[in-house]
Amino acid sequence: MLLEINQLCKVYRGGIRANDNIDLSVREGEVFGLLGPNGAGKTTVVNQIIGLTVPTSGSINIAGIDVVAKPGYARQACSFQAQTQVPIAGLTAIQAIELVGRIRGGSPTQVRQRANELIDHLEIGEWKNKMGVTFSGGVRRLVAFCMAAVVPGSIVILDEPTNDIDPLRRRLLWQEVQNLAERGFAVLLVTHNVLEAERVVNRLAIIDQGRVIGQGTPATLKESEGESLRLELILEPDTDPPQPPDFLIQSLISNRRMITKVGKDNITTAIEWARNLKEEGMVEEFSLGPTTLEDAYVRMVGRLDTLELPEGGI
Amino acid sequence: MYGWLRSYALMLKWQALSNRPMIPLYVAVEIMIAVGFVIGIGFFYPQINPTIAKFLTTGAPTLILLMVGLVIAPQMVVMARVEGTFDYIWSLPIP
């Protein structure tokens, strides 16, 4: 394992336990997702890996080296895209990317070539020679990604990389993330966007209130949902949500969206129920499909209001 | 040693370029402080002879640098900490 975290605890002054006995391991060439609601302790884990915060107890090893004792090694081994914005107001996109590449030890020619490659792949060429002060939030984040990927460390840590980014460039960014993994780098992806993470990660851990509450591949985590299917209804505006019948399991209603599970034996009845609601004008549309990682996540975390809805609705 | 110098030069470049949009403001403020300082200190002396004038004109920039260092630099660090950008710089592999 490239990154091994054992029994990691972080208790802040005042007794706030941000991380509680966290065990994680990430291998080379793998995209590992760290999922959880806001304030779950994901960023605290990252800050401890790169030495910005000292753990209260536990160990963090990168390639067998204890990085709590040697934070300098962690900074060399990890390239990092922070959740907050990067200080590039006075720099052009290409200057910012090249500077970080040079600081990370790349040669000028190699860095320039890779920077141009990333700019082309992410289609941000029109901002290449513009000053950072003029960038939108999404472009800033794409440039920050390029800064992390230009001369990657053996572990690339991306903290909420797709926030503010338009749906088309999000896809390009995910492709680049997968390219990094294919080249043998380990990618630690921190996000609360479960729907996107499901498509990209090889393995993941779900963190809530500082603890790991589930870990494995998306498939193993979804297995815990059994053989039931997911019924999703978009309610008409200004209508009261329908009373879920007994054959529906774990119904959750958030805003105009109702998500519920249907056992194999009740599929026909459920479709009929949903169709009737549509005919009565209570439901705008409905869909039935296999359970998703989001369902497993909702069950584990148990709070629908922390989820991010996909771009453009369902 | 080469690594230290290289990183120092690159970080210096980053800082200089990062502050580019603010440079006209900094220059204006520096000039105003310098002029105000020389005029203000001049009131302490009933007559300014060439020696006092030399001390004033050479000592003023030094004192201004101290003021800038003690006031503006900590303010910039605090701002960077609040925005979270300080942590980003801290995460880079600088020897």
Chai-1 contact restraints between the chains, C-beta under 6 A:
chainA,res_idxA,chainB,res_idxB,connection_type,confidence,min_distance_angstrom,max_distance_angstrom,comment,restraint_id
A,I50,B,S91,contact,1.0,0.0,6.0,A-B,restraint_1
A,L52,B,D87,contact,1.0,0.0,6.0,A-B,restraint_2
A,R75,B,S91,contact,1.0,0.0,6.0,A-B,restraint_3
A,R75,B,P93,contact,1.0,0.0,6.0,A-B,restraint_4
A,Q76,B,P93,contact,1.0,0.0,6.0,A-B,restraint_5
A,F80,B,S91,contact,1.0,0.0,6.0,A-B,restraint_6
A,A82,B,Y88,contact,1.0,0.0,6.0,A-B,restraint_7
A,T84,B,G84,contact,1.0,0.0,6.0,A-B,restraint_8
A,V86,B,Y88,contact,1.0,0.0,6.0,A-B,restraint_9
A,P87,B,S18,contact,1.0,0.0,6.0,A-B,restraint_10
A,P87,B,T85,contact,1.0,0.0,6.0,A-B,restraint_11
A,G90,B,L17,contact,1.0,0.0,6.0,A-B,restraint_12
A,G90,B,S18,contact,1.0,0.0,6.0,A-B,restraint_13
A,G90,B,N19,contact,1.0,0.0,6.0,A-B,restraint_14
A,G90,B,R20,contact,1.0,0.0,6.0,A-B,restraint_15
A,G90,B,P21,contact,1.0,0.0,6.0,A-B,restraint_16
A,L91,B,L17,contact,1.0,0.0,6.0,A-B,restraint_17
A,L99,B,W14,contact,1.0,0.0,6.0,A-B,restraint_18
A,R102,B,L10,contact,1.0,0.0,6.0,A-B,restraint_19
A,I103,B,L10,contact,1.0,0.0,6.0,A-B,restraint_20
A,I103,B,L92,contact,1.0,0.0,6.0,A-B,restraint_21
A,V133,B,P21,contact,1.0,0.0,6.0,A-B,restraint_22
